Amino acid sequence: MTEVETELAGITGLLAERIGLDPTSIGYKSIELAAKRRMSKIGLTDVSEFLKLIRSDFRELDTFIEMIVVPETWFFRDVHPFLFLKEEVLSRFMTPVSQSLRILSIPCSTGEEAYSIAISMRDINFLPQKVEIDAVDISERALEKAKKGVYGKSAFRGNDSLIKNRYFTEDDGVFALHSKIKEMVNFRNGNIIDPAFPAGVPKYDIIFCRNLVIYLDAAGRDVAVANIKRLLKSNGLLFAGHTEVMFFSAAGFVPDTKTKTFVLYNSEGRAKRNSVEIPPRKGSAEIKGKRNLVNIPPRRSNAEIAGKRSSTEMPPERHSAVIGTKRNASEVTAKRHTGITASNGKQGETPAINNSGNTSAPLNRGNTSAPLNGATPGMNISAEIETVRRLADRGKFETARKQCELLLLKNPADRELLCLLGVIYNATGLIEEAESSFLKVLYLEPDNLEALAHISLLYEKRGDTMKARIYTDRLRRSGNRNNNG
């Protein structure tokens, strides 16, 4: 042991005891310099006196720890985990019967990660009352700043203007987070290397614990990993730092190897998506046949597209899955001018239009309880959809896709089926087909929150920021209308 290491043995021992810090992870020299700076600041020259002080004064120890482990963090640090989070929440939790979603951010530092999680939930219109976000850190000073929700320019990186404009109020380079986001996060003090941490709380569906265990010694790391495993539900999701995956894998977590995100599952069952044989992207002939099977519009040439529609408009009516039977020109014309289909007339008849421009029979766009075009009488479509959903959830995407397409032959206007098929297409890399499915849902039901959330995320991942913003704004407006009545 060097002279510096001997001199600092008491301090490094205390750091290992309190926060599980492995001194080699940051270097003894860094600890020595931090101790000298702090001692100079408070007027001490004897290391033993400084050690006695930080043993007895928690806030002084807190200050010293912050000088050693400087928390460099910002909003949406490494965007991939947050995109993946949105996808998982949409596919697993955004249903009317789902339980409240519980998410933990630890260590939360000054709150940027926890608030990024909250913003992600707002972006996909996940109701605040259905999500509980806990944020835990050992530093009281960091928690005080987090609770205030006030940040400087360094808390934002890259092109974050949309986030700043939507969720913050700026005053001379200082950004104050809106209260509706702050209220979604519960901050509290806690120590992950305490074997009893935390006491009596329900388990979490999702835990963010990134870039923590790499700083811990072996004993502290074992306790931290065991606590996280205990706190995470059996099918829960863990986001970790890229150098930490091996530590969690050794404890029984199963990494998802098919994403750009360092995410692990706390269950063999849920992690089976790693062993699922994802079907390769189909050739053009196969895709063409698939389009015909589920009425997905063929790709048009640039010449066909030119002068017809902007890239943000819905597909034209002739390509919509709502057309379960052939309609004549007069019916299509009535539909285009009135927004109404002759659902109670005979095939080929034009509905009567009154002076207000409405027909006598409104289009049943939002009523899933009524028989859909081509539906088989007495068929339990809900049970069939649930079967497909379970197949997809187990990673059997190819089987789920085929069953979904067969169901759509009999129920071509079922919005839930179309949206589910879009999710399956997206999961198997058929992005254009997924886009088409979601657009069909939105043609049938313009305020469908699930389809709006999925397609805005699809465009965001594809880098089409303009379309992503259009559909995110639509999602927010639709959600507000639903919440207000």
NUFIDREN-335602 format. One line per field, with one value per residue (C-alpha): residue number from 1; residue in one letter; x, y, z. Coordinates in steps of 0.05 Angstrom, whole numbers, plus 32768, in hexadecimal, padded with zeros to 4 digits. Layout:
BEGIN
nr <- (NUM,...)
rest <- (A,...)
xx <- (X,...)
yy <- (Y,...)
zz <- (Z,...)
// end
This chain:
BEGIN
nr <- (1,2,3,4,5,6,7,8,9,10,11,12,13,14,15,16,17,18,19,20,21,22,23,24,25,26,27,28,29,30,31,32,33,34,35,36,37,38,39,40,41,42,43,44,45,46,47,48,49,50,51,52,53,54,55,56,57,58,59,60,61,62,63,64,65,66,67,68,69,70,71,72,73,74,75,76,77,78,79,80,81,82,83,84,85,86,87,88,89,90,91,92,93,94,95,96,97,98,99,100,101,102,103,104,105,106,107,108,109,110,111,112,113,114,115,116,117,118,119,120,121,122,123,124,125,126,127,128,129,130,131,132,133,134,135,136,137,138,139,140,141,142,143,144,145,146,147,148,149,150,151,152,153,154,155,156,157,158,159,160,161,162,163,164,165,166,167,168,169,170,171,172,173,174,175,176,177,178,179,180,181,182,183,184,185,186,187,188,189,190,191,192,193,194,195,196,197,198,199,200,201,202,203,204,205,206,207,208,209,210,211,212,213,214,215,216,217,218,219,220,221,222,223,224,225,226,227,228,229,230,231,232,233,234,235,236,237,238,239,240,241,242,243,244,245,246,247,248,249,250,251,252,253,254,255,256,257,258,259,260,261,262,263,264,265,266,267,268,269,270,271,272,273,274,275,276,277,278,279,280,281,282,283,284,285,286,287,288,289,290,291,292,293,294,295,296,297,298,299,300,301,302,303,304,305,306,307,308,309,310,311,312,313,314,315,316,317,318,319,320,321,322,323,324,325,326,327,328,329,330,331,332,333,334,335,336,337,338,339,340,341,342,343,344,345,346,347,348,349,350,351,352,353,354,355,356,357,358,359,360,361,362,363,364,365,366,367,368,369,370,371,372,373,374,375,376,377,378,379,380,381,382,383,384,385,386,387,388,389,390,391,392,393,394,395,396,397,398,399,400,401,402,403,404,405,406,407,408,409,410,411,412,413,414,415,416,417,418,419,420,421,422,423,424,425,426,427,428,429,430,431,432,433,434,435,436,437,438,439,440,441,442,443,444,445,446,447,448,449,450,451,452,453,454,455,456,457,458,459,460,461,462,463,464,465,466,467,468,469,470,471,472,473,474,475,476,477,478,479,480,481,482,483,484,485)
rest <- (M,T,E,V,E,T,E,L,A,G,I,T,G,L,L,A,E,R,I,G,L,D,P,T,S,I,G,Y,K,S,I,E,L,A,A,K,R,R,M,S,K,I,G,L,T,D,V,S,E,F,L,K,L,I,R,S,D,F,R,E,L,D,T,F,I,E,M,I,V,V,P,E,T,W,F,F,R,D,V,H,P,F,L,F,L,K,E,E,V,L,S,R,F,M,T,P,V,S,Q,S,L,R,I,L,S,I,P,C,S,T,G,E,E,A,Y,S,I,A,I,S,M,R,D,I,N,F,L,P,Q,K,V,E,I,D,A,V,D,I,S,E,R,A,L,E,K,A,K,K,G,V,Y,G,K,S,A,F,R,G,N,D,S,L,I,K,N,R,Y,F,T,E,D,D,G,V,F,A,L,H,S,K,I,K,E,M,V,N,F,R,N,G,N,I,I,D,P,A,F,P,A,G,V,P,K,Y,D,I,I,F,C,R,N,L,V,I,Y,L,D,A,A,G,R,D,V,A,V,A,N,I,K,R,L,L,K,S,N,G,L,L,F,A,G,H,T,E,V,M,F,F,S,A,A,G,F,V,P,D,T,K,T,K,T,F,V,L,Y,N,S,E,G,R,A,K,R,N,S,V,E,I,P,P,R,K,G,S,A,E,I,K,G,K,R,N,L,V,N,I,P,P,R,R,S,N,A,E,I,A,G,K,R,S,S,T,E,M,P,P,E,R,H,S,A,V,I,G,T,K,R,N,A,S,E,V,T,A,K,R,H,T,G,I,T,A,S,N,G,K,Q,G,E,T,P,A,I,N,N,S,G,N,T,S,A,P,L,N,R,G,N,T,S,A,P,L,N,G,A,T,P,G,M,N,I,S,A,E,I,E,T,V,R,R,L,A,D,R,G,K,F,E,T,A,R,K,Q,C,E,L,L,L,L,K,N,P,A,D,R,E,L,L,C,L,L,G,V,I,Y,N,A,T,G,L,I,E,E,A,E,S,S,F,L,K,V,L,Y,L,E,P,D,N,L,E,A,L,A,H,I,S,L,L,Y,E,K,R,G,D,T,M,K,A,R,I,Y,T,D,R,L,R,R,S,G,N,R,N,N,N,G)
xx <- (8000,801C,8024,7FE7,7FBD,7FD3,7FC2,7F7E,7F6E,7F3D,7F19,7F15,7EFD,7EC5,7EB2,7EAF,7E85,7E53,7E4C,7E72,7EA5,7EDF,7F18,7F3A,7EFD,7F0E,7F56,7F76,7F92,7F4C,7F37,7F76,7F6C,7F22,7F35,7F6A,7F3A,7F04,7F34,7F4F,7F08,7EF5,7F39,7F54,7F9B,7F98,7F7B,7F67,7F3E,7F1C,7F0C,7EEE,7EC3,7EA6,7E98,7E6D,7E4F,7E24,7E1D,7E68,7E71,7E3B,7E62,7EA3,7E82,7E68,7EAE,7EC8,7E90,7E7B,7E37,7E3A,7DF4,7DC2,7D7C,7D74,7DBC,7DC3,7D7F,7D79,7D61,7D29,7D12,7D13,7CED,7CB6,7CB0,7CAC,7C78,7C4E,7C50,7C4A,7C28,7BFD,7BBC,7B7C,7B84,7BCE,7BE6,7C0B,7C51,7C89,7CCD,7D0C,7D47,7D84,7DB1,7D88,7DBC,7D9E,7D60,7D6E,7D64,7D25,7D06,7D1A,7CF2,7CB6,7CBB,7CBE,7C7D,7C5C,7C74,7C4E,7C12,7C19,7BEB,7C12,7BE4,7BF7,7C42,7C6B,7CB2,7CE0,7D25,7D58,7D9D,7DCC,7DDB,7DAB,7DCA,7DBC,7D75,7D69,7D7D,7D54,7D15,7D1C,7D1E,7D48,7D82,7DB6,7DC9,7DFA,7DBE,7DAD,7DD5,7DCB,7D8A,7D5E,7D39,7CF7,7CFE,7D11,7CD8,7CA3,7CB5,7CDE,7CD7,7D17,7D2F,7D74,7D93,7D72,7D3E,7D07,7CE3,7C97,7C73,7C4B,7C8D,7CAA,7C6B,7C76,7CB7,7CBF,7D06,7D22,7D63,7D7D,7DBC,7DBC,7DF3,7DC8,7DB0,7D6C,7D62,7D2B,7CFA,7CB3,7CAB,7C87,7CB3,7CC2,7CB2,7CEE,7D2F,7D63,7DA6,7DDC,7E25,7E22,7E3C,7E7D,7E91,7E83,7EB2,7EA1,7E7A,7E52,7E45,7E29,7DF9,7DE3,7DD5,7DB0,7D85,7D74,7D61,7D35,7D13,7D05,7CC8,7CD4,7CC7,7CE4,7D14,7D58,7D7F,7DC9,7E0A,7E2F,7E68,7E38,7E13,7E43,7E38,7DEC,7DF2,7E1A,7DE0,7DAD,7D95,7D8E,7DA6,7D7F,7DB1,7D85,7D84,7DB5,7DA0,7DC3,7D84,7D7A,7D3E,7D33,7D13,7D24,7CDC,7CDC,7D23,7D0F,7D0C,7D57,7D4F,7D15,7D26,7D13,7CFF,7D2D,7D15,7CEB,7CFA,7CD1,7CA6,7C95,7C85,7C59,7C31,7C2C,7C12,7BDB,7BC8,7BBB,7BAA,7BEA,7BF3,7C2C,7C65,7C59,7C8D,7CA4,7C7D,7C3D,7C48,7C5A,7C22,7BF3,7C00,7C32,7C5B,7C35,7BEE,7BC7,7BC3,7B8A,7B48,7B51,7B8C,7B6A,7B5B,7B15,7B03,7AEB,7ABD,7AC0,7AA1,7A8B,7AA1,7A65,7A70,7AB9,7AA7,7A75,7AA9,7ADD,7AAF,7A89,7AB8,7A80,7A78,7A35,7A38,79ED,79E1,79E6,7A27,7A2C,79F8,7A08,79EF,79BE,79DF,79B7,79BF,79F5,7A21,7A19,79FF,79C8,79FA,7A3A,7A7A,7A87,7AD1,7ADA,7AA9,7ACC,7A8F,7A69,7A78,7AB1,7AB4,7ABB,7ABA,7AA4,7A62,7A6D,7AB8,7ADC,7B0D,7B26,7B3D,7B5E,7B83,7B9A,7BB6,7BDE,7BF6,7C0F,7C35,7C56,7C66,7C8A,7CB2,7C8E,7C88,7C81,7C47,7C27,7C2D,7C0D,7BD3,7BC9,7BC7,7B94,7B68,7B6C,7B50,7B0F,7B15,7B39,7B23,7B34,7B60,7B7D,7B92,7BB1,7BD7,7BF0,7C07,7C2C,7C50,7C63,7C7C,7CA5,7CC3,7CD9,7CF8,7CBF,7CBD,7C96,7C60,7C5D,7C55,7C1C,7BF7,7BFB,7BE3,7BA7,7B94,7B98,7B6D,7B38,7B41,7B6A,7B70,7B88,7BBD,7BE2,7BEB,7C00,7C34,7C4F,7C55,7C75,7CA9,7CB3,7CC2,7CEE,7D19,7D1B,7D36,7CF9,7CF4,7CBE,7C8D,7C9F,7C8E,7C4C,7C33,7C4E,7C26,7BE8,7BF2,7BF5,7BB7,7B90,7BA5,7B8F,7B4B,7B42,7B57,7B28,7AEC)
yy <- (8000,8044,807E,80A0,8061,8058,80A0,8099,8053,806D,8098,8063,8031,8061,806C,8020,8018,8050,804E,800F,8037,8011,8044,8025,8037,8081,807E,808D,80CE,80E9,80D9,80FA,813A,813E,8135,816C,819C,8191,8195,81D7,81F1,81E3,81F3,81AE,8195,8151,8116,80F3,8130,8131,80E7,80F2,812B,8104,80C9,80F4,8127,8108,8148,8152,810A,8118,8155,812E,80F5,8126,8141,80FB,80DF,811C,8109,811B,8112,8133,812A,80EC,80D7,80A0,80A5,805B,8043,8076,8061,8019,802C,804B,800C,7FDF,8009,800D,7FC2,7FAA,7FDE,800C,7FE5,7FF8,7FBE,7FC6,7FD3,8012,8013,8019,8034,803F,806D,805F,8084,80BE,80F4,8138,811C,8120,80D5,80D0,810C,80F0,80B2,80DD,8105,80C4,80AE,80F0,80EA,80A9,80C5,8093,80AD,80CB,80A9,8066,806D,8072,808A,8085,80A6,8095,80B0,80B0,80FA,812A,8164,8143,8134,817C,8193,815D,8171,81B9,81A4,81DF,81D4,81F8,81EF,81B7,818A,8186,8169,8166,817D,8181,81C0,819B,817F,81C3,81E7,81B4,81A4,81DE,8228,824E,828D,82A8,8264,8242,820C,81FE,81BB,81BE,81A8,8172,814D,815A,813E,80FB,80EC,80DA,80EA,80CB,80BB,8074,8049,800F,7FEA,7FE6,7F9D,7FB5,7FE9,7FFB,7FE2,7FCE,7FE9,7FC4,7FA8,7FD0,7FC0,7FE7,7FFC,802C,8020,8038,8043,8035,7FEE,7FFB,802A,7FF8,7FC7,7F7D,7F7C,7FBB,7FA2,7F60,7F84,7FB6,7F80,7F55,7F91,7FA1,7F59,7F57,7F99,7F87,7F5E,7F19,7F32,7F77,7FA0,7FBB,7FF1,7FEF,800D,7FE9,7FD3,7FBA,7F85,7F4F,7F5B,7F56,7F1A,7EF5,7F00,7EE0,7F1B,7F0D,7F43,7F55,7F4C,7F67,7FB0,7FEA,7FF2,7FD0,7FB2,7F72,7F49,7F2C,7EEE,7EB5,7EB7,7F00,7EFC,7EC7,7EFF,7EF5,7EAD,7EBB,7EB2,7EF6,7EEC,7F0D,7F48,7F2C,7F32,7F61,7F29,7F10,7F56,7F63,7F24,7F39,7F7E,7F5E,7F31,7F69,7FA1,7FC8,7FFB,7FED,801D,8053,8072,80B9,80CC,80B0,80D3,8117,8149,811C,811F,813A,8107,8113,8104,80C4,808F,809A,8077,8044,8026,8023,7FE2,7FFC,7FE8,7FA2,7FA0,7FC1,8006,802D,8073,8096,8075,8088,80CF,80D4,80BA,80ED,8128,8117,80EB,80B7,8072,8056,8020,8015,8016,7FDF,7FD5,8008,8038,8080,8096,80CF,8110,8143,818F,818F,8163,8125,80E2,80BE,8088,809D,8076,8047,805A,8051,801B,7FD9,7FB8,7FBA,7F85,7F9B,7F95,7F4C,7F34,7EED,7EEC,7ED3,7ED4,7EE5,7F16,7F2E,7EE8,7EDF,7F21,7F0E,7ECD,7EF3,7F25,7EEC,7ECD,7F10,7F1B,7ED7,7EEC,7EBF,7EF8,7ECF,7EA6,7EE3,7F09,7ED1,7ECA,7F15,7F1A,7EE1,7F04,7F44,7F20,7F18,7F59,7F8A,7FC8,7FB0,7FE7,7FBC,7F86,7FB9,7FDA,7F96,7F83,7FC5,7FB5,7F6F,7F8C,7FBF,7F89,7F60,7F9A,7FA4,7FEF,8004,7FD0,7FE7,802F,801C,7FF5,802E,8060,8033,8034,8080,8084,805B,807E,80BF,80C5,807D,808A,8049,8051,809A,8086,804D,8074,80B1,8083,8060,80A2,80B8,8079,8081,80C8,80E9,8120,8148,810E,80F8,813D,8140,80FF,810E,814F,8129,80F6,812D,8150,810F,80FC,813F,8138,80F3,810A,8146,811E)
zz <- (8000,7FED,801E,8001,8007,804F,8060,8040,8059,808D,805A,8025,8059,806D,8024,8019,8058,8048,7FFD,7FE8,7FC1,7FA2,7FA6,7F69,7F3F,7F43,7F5D,7FA0,7F85,7F77,7FBE,7FDA,7FB1,7FC5,800F,800B,7FE8,801C,8057,803C,8034,807D,809C,80AE,80A3,80C6,809E,80DF,80F4,80B0,80B6,80FB,80DE,80A4,80D1,80FF,80CE,8098,8070,8070,8057,8023,800A,8007,7FE0,7FAD,7FA3,7F94,7F69,7F40,7F22,7ED9,7EBF,7E91,7E76,7E4A,7E53,7E1E,7DFD,7DEC,7E31,7E30,7DEA,7E01,7E40,7E16,7DEC,7E28,7E4B,7E0C,7E01,7E49,7E73,7E48,7E4F,7E74,7EA5,7EB3,7EFA,7F0E,7EF1,7F25,7F10,7F39,7F28,7F54,7F5F,7F46,7F53,7F44,7F22,7ED7,7ECC,7EF6,7ED4,7E90,7EA2,7EB5,7E74,7E4D,7E6E,7E5C,7E14,7E0B,7E32,7E6B,7EA1,7EDC,7F0E,7EF1,7EFA,7F3A,7F31,7F6D,7F6B,7FA0,7FB0,7FEC,7FE4,8007,7FE1,7F9E,7FB3,7FC8,7F83,7F61,7F87,7F70,7F27,7F11,7EE1,7EB8,7E6F,7E80,7E92,7E48,7E0F,7DC5,7DA6,7DE4,7DD0,7DCA,7E11,7E2D,7E09,7E1D,7E65,7E80,7E8B,7E7B,7E9E,7E8A,7E7D,7EB9,7EAA,7EDC,7ED2,7ECE,7F0D,7EE8,7EDC,7F21,7F41,7F1F,7F44,7F8E,7FA7,7FE6,8008,8008,8004,7FD3,7FF8,8037,8039,8053,801C,8015,8049,8038,7FF2,7FB9,7F82,7F43,7EFB,7EE1,7F02,7EE7,7F09,7EDA,7EE8,7F33,7F40,7F1A,7F52,7F8A,7FAA,7FA7,7FE8,7FD7,7F91,7FAA,7FD9,7FA4,7F70,7FA2,7FB6,7F6E,7F60,7F9E,7F8C,7F43,7F2F,7F13,7ECC,7EDA,7EB0,7EC5,7EA1,7EB2,7E9B,7E63,7E90,7EC5,7E9D,7EB1,7EFB,7EF4,7EC5,7EFA,7F2A,7EFC,7ED2,7E88,7E58,7E1A,7DE2,7DAB,7DBD,7DC0,7E08,7E43,7E60,7E87,7E9E,7EE2,7EC6,7E96,7E7D,7E6A,7E4F,7E1C,7DE9,7DE4,7DCD,7D9E,7D56,7D3A,7CF1,7CBF,7C97,7C5F,7C16,7BEB,7BCF,7C14,7C2E,7BF2,7C01,7C4A,7C36,7C0D,7C46,7C77,7C46,7C52,7C1B,7BEA,7BE8,7BB5,7B88,7B90,7B51,7B6F,7BB1,7B92,7B95,7BBB,7C06,7C37,7C5D,7C9D,7C83,7C8F,7C58,7C26,7C32,7BFB,7C21,7C64,7C87,7C94,7C4D,7C5C,7C1F,7BDB,7BD9,7B9C,7B89,7BA7,7BEB,7BEB,7BD7,7C11,7C41,7C2A,7C2E,7C6E,7C95,7C97,7C7A,7C64,7C99,7C9A,7C4F,7C1D,7BF9,7BC0,7BDC,7BED,7C31,7C36,7C4A,7C70,7C6D,7CA3,7C78,7CA4,7C8F,7CB3,7CCA,7CEE,7CE4,7D1E,7D25,7D6F,7D84,7D8A,7DA9,7D67,7D32,7D06,7CBB,7CA9,7CF1,7CFD,7D25,7D6C,7D66,7DA8,7D89,7DCD,7DE0,7D9C,7DA4,7DE9,7DCE,7D99,7DCE,7DFB,7DC0,7DB1,7DFA,7DFB,7DBF,7D8D,7D5C,7D1C,7D36,7D55,7D13,7CEA,7D1B,7D1D,7CD1,7CCD,7D00,7CD8,7C9B,7CC1,7CEA,7CBC,7CE3,7D29,7D45,7D7D,7D4C,7D1D,7D55,7D6F,7D29,7D25,7D66,7D4C,7D0A,7D30,7D5D,7D20,7CFA,7CC8,7CD5,7C97,7CA5,7CED,7CD7,7CA8,7CDE,7D0F,7CDA,7CCC,7D15,7D15,7CD6,7CFA,7D3D,7D39,7D84,7D91,7DC7,7DBF,7D74,7D7C,7DB0,7D86,7D46,7D67,7D85,7D42,7D20,7D5A,7D54,7D08,7D10,7CF1,7D26,7D01,7CFD,7D44,7D5D,7D36,7D53,7D99,7D98,7D80,7DB8,7DEB,7DD1,7DCD,7E13,7E2E,7E0C,7E2A,7E6F,7E6C,7E5C)
// end
